[in-house]
């Protein structure tokens, strides 16, 4: 079991879980908010702003809008937890950008209907990946700020050190 922190009264394992929860909530809200904005822009381009906003209130269109937002928020939350563990106290920009690009590709490619993408010469792939990149890059930047300001504490130790028996 982990050591008990004098400041919080939580074991180190529970403190680590709390920090992961904070990272996940921060990045989930960021990704969900970013996705909401992108979805509204897409709808406004096709319908105009008034109709786009109205389409988020009722019916199947509203359901797909809010489910898409929720999925983006969940993806963002999982990204934040993974990012926090991947970067540890390592300052490698390759690790940071690698986590962002891995989540970008998985989410971006999963959004695309392959048949439509091929008929439009790959543009849907590029657009979905670009939107995912923006979403995860913003979430990563905010999590980096939170880590630097100690709003969210980093995972202690370097990669491969100390965390193996704490789950």
N, C-alpha and C positions, 0 to 999 in steps of 0.2 A: 504494500500500500504506500501511497505517497506521503511525504511529510506534511504536517499541518502548518499553514501560514498563520503567523501571529496577527497580521494585519486583517485578513479576511475571515479567519477561522475555517477556511476550506482546505482540504488536502490538495497537494500539488496536482493530482490527477483531476479533481473536480475544478480547480482553478484553471487548468488547461482546457477543460471542456467549456467552461464559461467563456474563456477568451476565443475559442473556436466558434461558439455561439454568437458572440459579438461580431466576429469577422463575417460569419455567414449572414447575419441580419443586415449588416452594413452593405455588403456586396449584393445581397438579394434585393434590398430596396433600391439600390443604385441600378442594377440590371433591369428590375421590373419597371422602374421609372423611365429608364432609357427606352425600353421596348414599347412602353405605352406611347411615348412621344413619336417613335418611329412608325408605329402602327397608325397613329392619328395622321401623321404626314402622308402616309400611303393612301389612306382613305380620303383625306382632304384633296389630294391630287386627282382622285377619280370622281369624287362627289361634291367637293366644296366643303368649307369648314362647318357650316351649319348642319348639313346632312351627315358629315363625318361624326360630329359630336352626337347627333341624334341616333346614329347607328350603334352607339355604345350603351344605349339605355334598355332596349327590349328586343326580343326575338333571337333568332339563330345568329344573326350578325353580332349582337351584343355578347352572346355566349362565347362565340369564337374569339372575340376581342379579349374578353376577360380571362378565358382559359389560356390564350396565348401569352397574356401578361403574366399570369400565375406560373406558367411553365418557364418563362424567362426569369422570373424572380427565383424560382427553385433552382434553375441552372446557375444563376448568379450566386446564390447561397452556397451551393456545392463548390463552385469556383473559389469562393473566399476561403472556405475551410481547406481546400486542397492547396491553394496558393500559400496560405499561412504555414502549412506544414512543409511545402516544397522549398520555400525560401529560407526557412529557419533563420539563422543569423548570418547567412551567406550573402555576400554582396554581389554575386555573379549576375550580370544583366542577362546572360543566356538562360539561366534558370527562370528568371522572372518573365522574360518574353516567351520562353518555351511553354510555360503553363498557359499564358494568354493565348498563344497560337494553337495549342492543343485543344483548348475549349472552343476557340473560334471555329476550327475545322469540324469538330464533332457536331457542334450546334448548327453551324452554317450549312454543312452538307446534308444534315438530317432534315432541314426545312425545305429542301428543294425537291420538286417533282422531276424526276430524271427525264421523262419524256418531254415535258415542257422546256426544261433546260436545254436539251439537245436541239429542239426545234427553234429556240431563240439563240442558238450558237453560244451557249454557256453563260449568257448574261445573268440568268437567275442564280447560278453558282456564285458569280462574282458579287452580286448585290447581297445575297444572304450572308456570305462570308465577311463582306465589308461591314454590314450592320452588326454582326456578331463581334467582329474585331472592335468596333467602336464601343459596344456594350461592355465587353470584358476589359478593354483597355481603361475605360473610365472607372469601372469597378476596381481594377487593380491599382490605379492611381489613387483613388480614395482610400483603399486599404493601406497602401504605402504611407500615405499621410497619417492615417490612424496609428500605424505601427511606429512611425517616427515620433509622434506626439505622445506615445504610450497610452492612447485611448484603447488600443488593442495591444496586448503584450505578444511579442514574438515567441515562437516555440523555442525553449532553451536548447542550446547545444548546436553543434554542426550536424550535417546529414550523417546518419548512421550512428549517432552517439546518443545514448541515454533514453530514447523514446521507446525502445523495443518492448520493455516490460511494463509500460505505464497505461495501456489501453484498457 
